[in-house]
Amino acid sequence: MSSINEKLIFILEKIDDLVLYKESFLNAHDMLNNKMAFDASLMCLLQIGETLNKLRDSAYRELLPIKGTYDVRNFIAHDL
């Protein structure tokens, strides 16, 4: 099982991935109209939500922006 630090590093890596995808385009509109970038961005958001949910019961839960993130993950996974 991953430690809390490993989970936090994973989340930061997914955020870095999102920034990298965005930097490949002139603007967010162009990025979201590119199927591969759109799908990759959704996967990053899904993984961030899933990982934050795993940290819900950790000692850091008061410091993390967890509220609503799993709802976003569920919307991406089930409603898009």
C-alpha atoms as an extended CHARMM CRD file, in Angstrom:
* protein
*
        80  EXT
         1         1  MET       CA              0.0000000000        0.0000000000        0.0000000000  PROA      1               0.0000000000
         2         2  SER       CA              1.2420000000        3.4640000000       -0.8640000000  PROA      2               0.0000000000
         3         3  SER       CA              2.1570000000        5.8910000000        1.8590000000  PROA      3               0.0000000000
         4         4  ILE       CA              0.4540000000        9.2500000000        2.2130000000  PROA      4               0.0000000000
         5         5  ASN       CA              3.5530000000       10.9500000000        0.7990000000  PROA      5               0.0000000000
         6         6  GLU       CA              3.5150000000        8.6750000000       -2.2570000000  PROA      6               0.0000000000
         7         7  LYS       CA             -0.1390000000        9.5020000000       -2.8490000000  PROA      7               0.0000000000
         8         8  LEU       CA              0.5370000000       13.2340000000       -2.5650000000  PROA      8               0.0000000000
         9         9  ILE       CA              3.4630000000       12.9530000000       -4.9910000000  PROA      9               0.0000000000
        10        10  PHE       CA              1.2280000000       11.0470000000       -7.4260000000  PROA      10              0.0000000000
        11        11  ILE       CA             -1.3830000000       13.8460000000       -7.2490000000  PROA      11              0.0000000000
        12        12  LEU       CA              1.2950000000       16.4630000000       -7.9340000000  PROA      12              0.0000000000
        13        13  GLU       CA              2.5310000000       14.4210000000      -10.9140000000  PROA      13              0.0000000000
        14        14  LYS       CA             -1.0160000000       14.3350000000      -12.3530000000  PROA      14              0.0000000000
        15        15  ILE       CA             -1.2910000000       18.1150000000      -11.9040000000  PROA      15              0.0000000000
        16        16  ASP       CA              2.0560000000       18.4970000000      -13.7050000000  PROA      16              0.0000000000
        17        17  ASP       CA              0.6910000000       16.3010000000      -16.5100000000  PROA      17              0.0000000000
        18        18  LEU       CA             -2.3450000000       18.5770000000      -16.8610000000  PROA      18              0.0000000000
        19        19  VAL       CA             -0.1100000000       21.6400000000      -17.0710000000  PROA      19              0.0000000000
        20        20  LEU       CA              2.0620000000       19.9150000000      -19.6690000000  PROA      20              0.0000000000
        21        21  TYR       CA             -0.9790000000       19.0570000000      -21.8040000000  PROA      21              0.0000000000
        22        22  LYS       CA             -2.2150000000       22.6500000000      -21.5970000000  PROA      22              0.0000000000
        23        23  GLU       CA              1.1880000000       24.0560000000      -22.6090000000  PROA      23              0.0000000000
        24        24  SER       CA              0.9790000000       22.1190000000      -25.8780000000  PROA      24              0.0000000000
        25        25  PHE       CA             -1.9350000000       24.3050000000      -26.9920000000  PROA      25              0.0000000000
        26        26  LEU       CA             -2.5140000000       28.0250000000      -27.4590000000  PROA      26              0.0000000000
        27        27  ASN       CA             -5.5240000000       27.9780000000      -25.1430000000  PROA      27              0.0000000000
        28        28  ALA       CA             -7.7560000000       25.6710000000      -23.1200000000  PROA      28              0.0000000000
        29        29  HSD       CA            -10.4220000000       25.6500000000      -25.8620000000  PROA      29              0.0000000000
        30        30  ASP       CA             -7.9760000000       24.1580000000      -28.3720000000  PROA      30              0.0000000000
        31        31  MET       CA             -6.8300000000       21.5830000000      -25.8300000000  PROA      31              0.0000000000
        32        32  LEU       CA            -10.3680000000       20.4870000000      -25.0030000000  PROA      32              0.0000000000
        33        33  ASN       CA            -11.1890000000       20.1450000000      -28.7060000000  PROA      33              0.0000000000
        34        34  ASN       CA             -8.2980000000       17.7100000000      -29.1370000000  PROA      34              0.0000000000
        35        35  LYS       CA             -9.6630000000       14.2430000000      -28.3220000000  PROA      35              0.0000000000
        36        36  MET       CA             -6.3970000000       12.7990000000      -27.0650000000  PROA      36              0.0000000000
        37        37  ALA       CA             -5.6330000000       15.7830000000      -24.7890000000  PROA      37              0.0000000000
        38        38  PHE       CA             -9.2430000000       15.8760000000      -23.5810000000  PROA      38              0.0000000000
        39        39  ASP       CA             -9.2500000000       12.1750000000      -22.7160000000  PROA      39              0.0000000000
        40        40  ALA       CA             -5.8340000000       12.4000000000      -21.0490000000  PROA      40              0.0000000000
        41        41  SER       CA             -6.9870000000       15.3960000000      -18.9940000000  PROA      41              0.0000000000
        42        42  LEU       CA            -10.1030000000       13.5650000000      -17.8600000000  PROA      42              0.0000000000
        43        43  MET       CA             -8.0000000000       10.5740000000      -16.8350000000  PROA      43              0.0000000000
        44        44  CYS       CA             -5.7240000000       12.8170000000      -14.7560000000  PROA      44              0.0000000000
        45        45  LEU       CA             -8.7320000000       14.3980000000      -13.0310000000  PROA      45              0.0000000000
        46        46  LEU       CA            -10.2250000000       10.9590000000      -12.4010000000  PROA      46              0.0000000000
        47        47  GLN       CA             -6.9690000000        9.7220000000      -10.8650000000  PROA      47              0.0000000000
        48        48  ILE       CA             -6.6050000000       12.8440000000       -8.7060000000  PROA      48              0.0000000000
        49        49  GLY       CA            -10.1540000000       12.3980000000       -7.3790000000  PROA      49              0.0000000000
        50        50  GLU       CA             -9.6210000000        8.7130000000       -6.6990000000  PROA      50              0.0000000000
        51        51  THR       CA             -6.3500000000        9.3150000000       -4.8720000000  PROA      51              0.0000000000
        52        52  LEU       CA             -7.7370000000       12.2070000000       -2.8080000000  PROA      52              0.0000000000
        53        53  ASN       CA            -10.6190000000        9.9610000000       -1.7950000000  PROA      53              0.0000000000
        54        54  LYS       CA             -8.1100000000        7.4250000000       -0.4750000000  PROA      54              0.0000000000
        55        55  LEU       CA             -6.6670000000       10.1910000000        1.7160000000  PROA      55              0.0000000000
        56        56  ARG       CA            -10.0710000000       11.0980000000        3.1660000000  PROA      56              0.0000000000
        57        57  ASP       CA             -9.3610000000        9.2590000000        6.4130000000  PROA      57              0.0000000000
        58        58  SER       CA             -5.7550000000       10.4170000000        6.7550000000  PROA      58              0.0000000000
        59        59  ALA       CA             -4.4170000000       12.8600000000        9.3060000000  PROA      59              0.0000000000
        60        60  TYR       CA             -4.0470000000       15.3840000000        6.4550000000  PROA      60              0.0000000000
        61        61  ARG       CA             -7.6920000000       15.4710000000        5.4420000000  PROA      61              0.0000000000
        62        62  GLU       CA             -8.2160000000       18.9390000000        6.9620000000  PROA      62              0.0000000000
        63        63  LEU       CA             -5.3560000000       20.3000000000        4.8500000000  PROA      63              0.0000000000
        64        64  LEU       CA             -6.3800000000       18.7310000000        1.5330000000  PROA      64              0.0000000000
        65        65  PRO       CA             -8.9490000000       20.0040000000       -0.9750000000  PROA      65              0.0000000000
        66        66  ILE       CA            -10.9520000000       16.7910000000       -0.8060000000  PROA      66              0.0000000000
        67        67  LYS       CA            -14.5300000000       18.0830000000       -0.6830000000  PROA      67              0.0000000000
        68        68  GLY       CA            -16.2330000000       17.4670000000       -4.0220000000  PROA      68              0.0000000000
        69        69  THR       CA            -13.2660000000       15.8520000000       -5.7340000000  PROA      69              0.0000000000
        70        70  TYR       CA            -14.7390000000       12.3660000000       -5.6170000000  PROA      70              0.0000000000
        71        71  ASP       CA            -17.9860000000       13.7480000000       -7.0440000000  PROA      71              0.0000000000
        72        72  VAL       CA            -15.9870000000       15.0830000000      -10.0010000000  PROA      72              0.0000000000
        73        73  ARG       CA            -14.3130000000       11.6860000000      -10.3530000000  PROA      73              0.0000000000
        74        74  ASN       CA            -17.6890000000        9.9450000000      -10.3600000000  PROA      74              0.0000000000
        75        75  PHE       CA            -19.0870000000       12.3590000000      -12.9360000000  PROA      75              0.0000000000
        76        76  ILE       CA            -16.1310000000       11.7160000000      -15.2490000000  PROA      76              0.0000000000
        77        77  ALA       CA            -16.2860000000        7.9510000000      -14.7410000000  PROA      77              0.0000000000
        78        78  HSD       CA            -20.0300000000        7.4980000000      -15.0400000000  PROA      78              0.0000000000
        79        79  ASP       CA            -21.6980000000       10.4560000000      -16.7340000000  PROA      79              0.0000000000
        80        80  LEU       CA            -19.4200000000       11.5610000000      -19.5830000000  PROA      80              0.0000000000
